[in-house]
Amino acid sequence: MLTVKFITENRNEVIERLAIRNIEATELVDNIICLDGEKRATQHFLDNTKSEYNSLSKEIGILMKNGKAAEAESAKQKTAELKEEIKRTEEKLEELEKQLYNILVTIPNLPHKTVPRGKTPDDNLKTRESGNIPNLPESALPHWELAKKYDIIDFELGVKLTGAGFPVYKGKGAKMQRALISFFLDEAERAGYTEIMPPLMVNEDSGFGTGQLPDKEGQMYFVGLDNFYLIPTAEVPVTNLYRDVILNATDFPVKNMAYTPCFRREAGSYGAHVRGLNRLHQFDKVEIVQLQHPDKSYETLDEMVKHVEGLVQKLELPYRILKLCGGDMGFASATTFDFEVFAAAQKKWLEVSSVSNFESFQANRMKLRFKEKDDKKTTLAHTLNGSALALPRILASILENNQTEKGIKVPKVLVPYTNFEWID
């Protein structure tokens, strides 16, 4: 969440940077500045009225002590009027604060100055592409057909148990899932991340803290009886570990990782692009999260991008890295890099990771602050996260790209985890 102070002190910059997201924010920003000015004036009036009330209350006792009953009675009448004025002013102030807050929570994060302008994914900037796209025969099968052929994923059984988007992994398919999870966790541990095993449901405060609420409420599964939400990503509980926490600057970087199932309603998704593993309601993912000093967060973002790049390279998958344009970025992000791998049978690029710097946006919502050494003043930290990696489309690409007449060859890096080299 943006601070009122930043908005009022940087009006033109806020308007210009929101324009990168294709938001015309002039009226919105001016409304915030106007409400903030009215709030400040109301607070000033309230403070003066309370001061007058307190002074007059003390004076009543002195007047009574000195036998000035008539003057004391007049003062009492005045304090009664001031008390009513204070009540009205407090109600007005509360309403102004509510109005201001309700506007602020709807404003997305400001894009970093390097974010390209654009409206759709077609406007994203390709920063890097690497790896060899396999030349498969015309008879090559998409992963959902391979899954059926080798009996490793049962989509129909998932429909029977739950519904579309909840596949059942079987045999070597289940072992491949476990292998990928273990591989991703081991790689993150080697990179200095501490493993967390968080709850799979969070409360409303946690959803608000990382920006899922109120922006993505319709995309989250809601457990109404308890007012909990199933997590759409481990980012939510792991980042919220530090909600209402004050760190020391020497604590940075804070590096956590977590494997969790993730749950997304994906409302409105349909068509060929959602077949098989391309889009699921429940899927597995390893997430990396960092808290960092504002001066070092973009250096950290580059480090996290390199970490994810190393994973797809070790899996021997062709990939490309995209810098998202303003119109394609998430609500809370200041900068996002997407990773896509190529699924050769489908002949399409599939997104497998987003790595983002949220700067102080989430930290302000969570009240996550830090102190420099010997400094009483607190400053908002920066938060970052990345998928490292989401499993479904990675598995889809591995199955499609590595299919042969003999079977599906398992990437070398996974063999120590699977204990088999072929799915056949």
C-alpha positions as CSV (number, residue, x, y, z in Angstrom):
1,M,0.0,0.0,0.0
2,L,1.3,3.5,-0.9
3,T,1.7,5.9,2.0
4,V,-0.3,9.2,2.0
5,K,2.9,11.0,2.7
6,F,4.6,9.7,-0.5
7,I,1.5,10.5,-2.6
8,T,1.2,14.0,-1.3
9,E,4.9,14.8,-1.6
10,N,5.2,13.1,-5.1
11,R,1.9,13.9,-6.8
12,N,3.2,14.1,-10.3
13,E,5.5,11.1,-10.0
14,V,2.6,8.9,-8.7
15,I,0.4,10.0,-11.6
16,E,3.1,9.3,-14.2
17,R,4.1,5.9,-12.8
18,L,0.5,4.7,-12.5
19,A,0.1,5.7,-16.1
20,I,2.6,2.9,-16.9
21,R,-0.2,0.6,-15.6
22,N,-2.6,2.3,-17.9
23,I,-4.3,4.0,-15.0
24,E,-5.4,7.7,-15.3
25,A,-4.9,8.6,-11.7
26,T,-5.0,12.4,-11.6
27,E,-8.5,12.7,-10.1
28,L,-7.8,9.8,-7.7
29,V,-4.5,11.3,-6.5
30,D,-6.0,14.8,-6.1
31,N,-8.9,13.3,-4.1
32,I,-6.4,11.6,-1.7
33,I,-4.5,14.9,-1.3
34,C,-7.8,16.8,-0.7
35,L,-9.0,14.2,1.9
36,D,-5.6,14.2,3.6
37,G,-5.7,18.0,3.9
38,E,-9.2,17.9,5.3
39,K,-8.2,15.1,7.7
40,R,-5.2,17.2,8.9
41,A,-7.4,20.3,9.4
42,T,-10.0,18.2,11.3
43,Q,-7.3,16.7,13.5
44,H,-5.9,20.2,14.2
45,F,-9.3,21.5,15.1
46,L,-9.9,18.4,17.3
47,D,-6.6,18.9,19.1
48,N,-7.3,22.6,19.8
49,T,-10.8,21.8,21.0
50,K,-9.6,19.1,23.4
51,S,-6.9,21.5,24.7
52,E,-9.5,24.2,25.3
53,Y,-11.8,21.6,27.0
54,N,-9.0,20.4,29.3
55,S,-8.0,24.0,30.2
56,L,-11.6,25.0,30.9
57,S,-12.1,21.8,33.0
58,K,-9.2,22.8,35.2
59,E,-10.4,26.3,35.5
60,I,-13.8,25.2,36.8
61,G,-12.2,23.7,39.9
62,I,-10.3,27.0,40.5
63,L,-13.4,29.1,40.1
64,M,-15.4,26.9,42.5
65,K,-12.5,27.0,45.0
66,N,-12.5,30.8,44.8
67,G,-16.3,31.0,45.3
68,K,-17.1,32.1,41.8
69,A,-20.1,29.8,41.3
70,A,-21.7,31.7,38.5
71,E,-18.5,31.8,36.4
72,A,-18.0,28.1,37.2
73,E,-21.5,27.3,36.0
74,S,-20.9,29.2,32.8
75,A,-17.6,27.3,32.3
76,K,-19.4,24.0,32.9
77,Q,-21.9,24.9,30.2
78,K,-19.1,25.7,27.8
79,T,-17.3,22.4,28.5
80,A,-20.5,20.5,27.8
81,E,-20.7,22.3,24.4
82,L,-17.0,21.5,23.8
83,K,-17.6,17.8,24.7
84,E,-20.3,17.6,22.0
85,E,-18.1,19.3,19.6
86,I,-15.3,16.9,20.3
87,K,-17.6,13.9,19.7
88,R,-18.8,15.3,16.4
89,T,-15.3,16.1,15.3
90,E,-14.0,12.6,16.3
91,E,-16.8,11.0,14.2
92,K,-15.9,13.3,11.3
93,L,-12.2,12.4,11.6
94,E,-13.0,8.7,11.8
95,E,-15.1,8.9,8.6
96,L,-12.4,10.8,6.8
97,E,-9.8,8.2,7.8
98,K,-12.1,5.5,6.6
99,Q,-12.6,7.2,3.2
100,L,-8.9,7.7,2.8
101,Y,-8.1,4.1,3.7
102,N,-10.7,2.6,1.4
103,I,-9.2,4.5,-1.5
104,L,-5.6,3.7,-0.6
105,V,-6.1,-0.1,-0.5
106,T,-7.4,-0.1,-4.1
107,I,-4.4,1.6,-5.6
108,P,-1.8,-0.8,-7.0
109,N,1.9,-0.5,-6.4
110,L,3.9,2.0,-8.5
111,P,5.9,0.3,-11.3
112,H,9.6,0.7,-11.1
113,K,11.0,3.3,-13.6
114,T,12.4,0.4,-15.7
115,V,9.1,-1.3,-16.3
116,P,8.1,-1.1,-20.0
117,R,4.8,0.5,-21.0
118,G,2.2,-1.8,-22.4
119,K,-1.3,-3.2,-21.9
120,T,-1.2,-6.9,-22.6
121,P,1.3,-9.9,-22.4
122,D,2.2,-9.1,-26.0
123,D,3.9,-6.0,-24.8
124,N,6.2,-7.8,-22.3
125,L,9.9,-7.4,-22.9
126,K,11.9,-10.5,-23.7
127,T,15.2,-10.1,-21.8
128,R,16.7,-13.6,-22.5
129,E,16.1,-16.8,-24.3
130,S,18.1,-20.0,-24.1
131,G,18.1,-23.7,-24.6
132,N,17.4,-25.9,-27.6
133,I,13.8,-26.5,-28.6
134,P,13.5,-30.2,-29.5
135,N,12.4,-31.2,-33.0
136,L,9.7,-33.7,-32.3
137,P,8.0,-35.9,-35.0
138,E,4.5,-35.1,-36.1
139,S,3.3,-38.1,-34.0
140,A,4.5,-36.5,-30.8
141,L,1.9,-36.4,-28.0
142,P,0.9,-33.6,-25.7
143,H,1.5,-34.3,-22.0
144,W,-2.1,-35.2,-21.2
145,E,-1.9,-38.0,-23.8
146,L,1.5,-39.1,-22.5
147,A,0.1,-39.1,-19.0
148,K,-2.7,-41.5,-20.1
149,K,-0.3,-43.7,-22.2
150,Y,2.1,-44.3,-19.3
151,D,-0.6,-44.2,-16.6
152,I,1.2,-41.5,-14.5
153,I,-1.5,-38.8,-14.2
154,D,-5.3,-39.5,-14.2
155,F,-7.3,-36.3,-15.0
156,E,-10.7,-38.2,-15.1
157,L,-10.2,-39.7,-11.7
158,G,-9.5,-36.2,-10.4
159,V,-12.8,-35.0,-11.8
160,K,-14.5,-38.0,-10.1
161,L,-12.9,-37.1,-6.7
162,T,-13.2,-33.3,-6.9
163,G,-13.6,-31.7,-10.2
164,A,-11.7,-30.4,-13.2
165,G,-8.3,-29.0,-12.3
166,F,-7.5,-31.5,-9.6
167,P,-5.4,-34.3,-11.2
168,V,-4.4,-37.6,-9.5
169,Y,-0.7,-38.4,-9.9
170,K,0.1,-42.1,-9.9
171,G,3.2,-44.3,-9.9
172,K,6.1,-42.7,-11.6
173,G,4.1,-39.5,-12.0
174,A,3.8,-39.2,-8.2
175,K,7.5,-39.9,-7.9
176,M,8.3,-37.2,-10.5
177,Q,6.3,-34.7,-8.4
178,R,8.2,-35.7,-5.2
179,A,11.5,-35.6,-7.1
180,L,10.9,-32.1,-8.4
181,I,9.8,-30.8,-5.0
182,S,12.9,-32.3,-3.3
183,F,15.2,-30.9,-6.1
184,F,13.8,-27.4,-5.8
185,L,14.0,-27.4,-2.0
186,D,17.6,-28.7,-2.0
187,E,18.7,-26.1,-4.5
188,A,17.0,-23.3,-2.4
189,E,18.7,-24.6,0.7
190,R,22.1,-24.5,-1.0
191,A,21.3,-20.9,-1.9
192,G,20.9,-20.1,1.8
193,Y,17.1,-20.2,2.2
194,T,15.6,-21.6,5.4
195,E,12.7,-24.0,4.9
196,I,9.3,-23.1,6.4
197,M,6.3,-25.4,6.5
198,P,3.4,-23.0,6.8
199,P,-0.4,-23.5,7.2
200,L,-2.3,-24.0,4.0
201,M,-5.1,-21.6,5.2
202,V,-4.7,-18.0,6.2
203,N,-6.9,-15.3,7.8
204,E,-8.0,-12.1,6.1
205,D,-5.2,-10.0,7.7
206,S,-2.6,-12.3,6.0
207,G,-4.4,-12.0,2.6
208,F,-4.5,-8.3,2.9
209,G,-0.8,-8.1,4.0
210,T,0.5,-9.5,0.7
211,G,-2.1,-7.8,-1.5
212,Q,-4.3,-10.8,-2.4
213,L,-7.2,-9.1,-0.6
214,P,-9.2,-7.2,-1.7
215,D,-7.6,-7.5,-5.2
216,K,-7.9,-11.3,-5.8
217,E,-10.7,-12.3,-3.5
218,G,-12.7,-13.9,-6.3
219,Q,-9.7,-16.1,-7.2
220,M,-9.2,-17.6,-3.7
221,Y,-11.1,-20.5,-2.2
222,F,-12.9,-19.3,0.9
223,V,-13.7,-21.4,4.0
224,G,-16.7,-19.4,5.1
225,L,-17.4,-21.0,8.5
226,D,-14.0,-20.0,9.8
227,N,-13.4,-17.0,7.6
228,F,-10.1,-18.5,6.3
229,Y,-8.7,-18.6,2.7
230,L,-6.8,-21.5,1.1
231,I,-3.5,-20.1,0.1
232,P,-2.9,-19.3,-3.6
233,T,0.8,-19.4,-3.0
234,A,3.2,-19.9,-0.1
235,E,4.2,-16.3,-0.5
236,V,1.1,-15.3,1.6
237,P,1.9,-17.2,4.9
238,V,5.7,-17.0,4.6
239,T,5.8,-13.2,4.1
240,N,3.2,-12.7,6.8
241,L,5.4,-14.4,9.3
242,Y,6.9,-10.9,9.6
243,R,3.6,-8.9,9.9
244,D,3.9,-6.3,12.7
245,V,7.6,-7.1,13.2
246,I,10.4,-4.7,13.6
247,L,13.7,-6.1,12.4
248,N,17.3,-4.8,12.7
249,A,19.1,-3.8,9.6
250,T,21.7,-6.5,10.5
251,D,19.0,-9.2,10.0
252,F,18.9,-8.7,6.3
253,P,18.7,-10.6,4.1
254,V,15.9,-12.8,5.5
255,K,15.6,-15.8,3.2
256,N,12.8,-18.3,3.5
257,M,11.5,-21.1,1.2
258,A,8.4,-23.3,1.4
259,Y,6.9,-26.2,-0.5
260,T,3.1,-26.1,-0.4
261,P,0.1,-27.1,-2.4
262,C,-1.5,-24.0,-3.9
263,F,-5.2,-23.4,-4.5
264,R,-6.6,-21.1,-7.2
265,R,-10.2,-20.9,-8.4
266,E,-9.1,-19.6,-11.9
267,A,-12.6,-18.4,-12.4
268,G,-13.5,-17.9,-16.1
269,S,-10.6,-20.1,-17.4
270,Y,-11.7,-22.4,-20.2
271,G,-10.5,-23.5,-23.7
272,A,-7.5,-25.4,-25.1
273,H,-5.0,-23.5,-23.0
274,V,-6.3,-25.0,-19.8
275,R,-6.0,-28.7,-20.9
276,G,-4.0,-31.1,-18.8
277,L,-1.5,-29.5,-16.5
278,N,-1.7,-26.1,-18.2
279,R,-4.0,-24.6,-15.6
280,L,-5.0,-26.3,-12.3
281,H,-7.1,-25.4,-9.3
282,Q,-4.6,-27.3,-7.0
283,F,-0.9,-27.5,-7.8
284,D,2.4,-27.9,-6.0
285,K,5.0,-25.1,-5.8
286,V,8.2,-24.2,-4.1
287,E,8.4,-20.5,-3.2
288,I,11.4,-18.4,-2.3
289,V,10.8,-15.2,-0.2
290,Q,13.3,-12.5,0.8
291,L,13.1,-9.5,3.1
292,Q,15.7,-7.0,2.2
293,H,17.1,-3.5,2.9
294,P,15.7,-1.0,0.4
295,D,19.2,-0.2,-0.8
296,K,19.8,-3.8,-1.8
297,S,16.4,-5.1,-3.0
298,Y,17.1,-4.8,-6.8
299,E,20.4,-6.5,-6.4
300,T,18.5,-9.3,-4.6
301,L,15.9,-9.4,-7.4
302,D,18.7,-10.1,-9.9
303,E,20.0,-12.9,-7.6
304,M,16.6,-14.5,-7.4
305,V,16.2,-14.4,-11.1
306,K,19.5,-16.1,-11.6
307,H,18.5,-18.8,-9.0
308,V,15.3,-19.6,-11.0
309,E,17.3,-19.6,-14.3
310,G,19.7,-22.1,-12.8
311,L,16.8,-24.5,-12.1
312,V,15.4,-24.5,-15.6
313,Q,18.9,-24.8,-17.0
314,K,19.6,-27.9,-14.8
315,L,16.3,-29.4,-16.0
316,E,17.6,-28.9,-19.6
317,L,14.4,-27.0,-20.6
318,P,14.4,-24.3,-23.3
319,Y,13.3,-21.1,-21.6
320,R,12.8,-17.4,-21.9
321,I,12.7,-14.5,-19.4
322,L,10.2,-11.7,-19.8
323,K,10.1,-8.4,-18.1
324,L,6.4,-7.7,-17.6
325,C,4.9,-4.5,-18.9
326,G,2.8,-2.2,-16.7
327,G,-0.5,-3.6,-17.9
328,D,0.5,-7.2,-17.1
329,M,2.0,-6.8,-13.7
330,G,0.3,-8.0,-10.5
331,F,-1.4,-5.6,-8.1
332,A,1.4,-5.5,-5.5
333,S,4.4,-5.7,-7.8
334,A,6.9,-3.0,-8.6
335,T,8.9,-5.2,-11.0
336,T,8.2,-8.7,-12.2
337,F,10.2,-11.2,-14.4
338,D,8.3,-14.2,-15.8
339,F,9.9,-17.4,-16.8
340,E,8.4,-19.5,-19.6
341,V,9.5,-22.9,-20.8
342,F,8.7,-24.4,-24.2
343,A,6.4,-27.4,-24.4
344,A,7.4,-28.9,-27.7
345,A,4.3,-31.0,-28.4
346,Q,2.0,-28.1,-27.8
347,K,4.4,-25.8,-29.5
348,K,3.8,-23.1,-27.0
349,W,5.5,-21.2,-24.2
350,L,4.2,-22.0,-20.7
351,E,4.7,-19.7,-17.7
352,V,6.4,-21.5,-14.8
353,S,7.6,-18.7,-12.5
354,S,7.2,-15.0,-11.6
355,V,10.0,-13.3,-9.6
356,S,8.9,-9.9,-8.2
357,N,10.1,-7.0,-6.1
358,F,7.3,-5.4,-4.2
359,E,9.5,-2.7,-2.7
360,S,7.8,-1.4,0.5
361,F,4.2,-2.0,-0.8
362,Q,3.5,-5.2,1.1
363,A,5.6,-4.1,4.1
364,N,3.4,-1.0,4.5
365,R,0.3,-3.2,4.6
366,M,1.9,-5.6,7.0
367,K,3.7,-2.9,9.1
368,L,7.0,-4.7,8.5
369,R,9.8,-2.3,9.5
370,F,13.4,-2.3,10.5
371,K,15.8,-0.1,12.4
372,E,19.3,0.9,11.5
373,K,22.0,0.5,14.2
374,D,21.5,3.0,17.1
375,D,18.6,4.6,15.3
376,K,15.1,4.8,17.0
377,K,13.4,5.6,13.7
378,T,11.9,2.7,11.8
379,T,11.8,2.3,8.0
380,L,9.7,0.0,5.8
381,A,11.5,-3.1,4.6
382,H,11.4,-4.4,1.0
383,T,9.8,-7.8,0.2
384,L,10.5,-10.1,-2.8
385,N,9.3,-13.5,-3.8
386,G,9.6,-16.0,-6.7
387,S,8.3,-19.4,-7.8
388,A,11.2,-21.8,-7.7
389,L,9.4,-23.5,-9.2
390,A,5.7,-24.2,-9.9
391,L,5.5,-27.9,-10.8
392,P,2.6,-28.5,-13.3
393,R,3.9,-26.8,-16.4
394,I,7.5,-27.8,-15.6
395,L,6.3,-31.5,-15.6
396,A,4.3,-30.9,-18.8
397,S,7.4,-29.6,-20.6
398,I,9.6,-32.4,-19.3
399,L,7.1,-35.0,-20.5
400,E,6.6,-33.5,-23.9
401,N,10.2,-32.5,-24.7
402,N,11.8,-35.7,-23.5
403,Q,9.4,-38.2,-25.2
404,T,11.1,-40.9,-27.4
405,E,10.1,-44.2,-29.0
406,K,11.5,-45.9,-25.9
407,G,9.6,-43.7,-23.4
408,I,10.1,-40.4,-21.6
409,K,13.7,-39.7,-20.5
410,V,14.0,-38.2,-17.0
411,P,16.4,-35.2,-16.8
412,K,19.7,-36.3,-15.3
413,V,19.5,-33.9,-12.4
414,L,16.3,-35.7,-11.2
415,V,17.5,-39.3,-11.5
416,P,19.1,-39.3,-8.0
417,Y,15.6,-38.3,-6.7
418,T,13.5,-40.6,-8.8
419,N,15.8,-43.7,-8.9
420,F,14.7,-44.3,-12.5
421,E,15.9,-42.9,-15.8
422,W,12.8,-43.6,-17.9
423,I,9.1,-43.4,-17.7
424,D,8.0,-46.4,-19.9
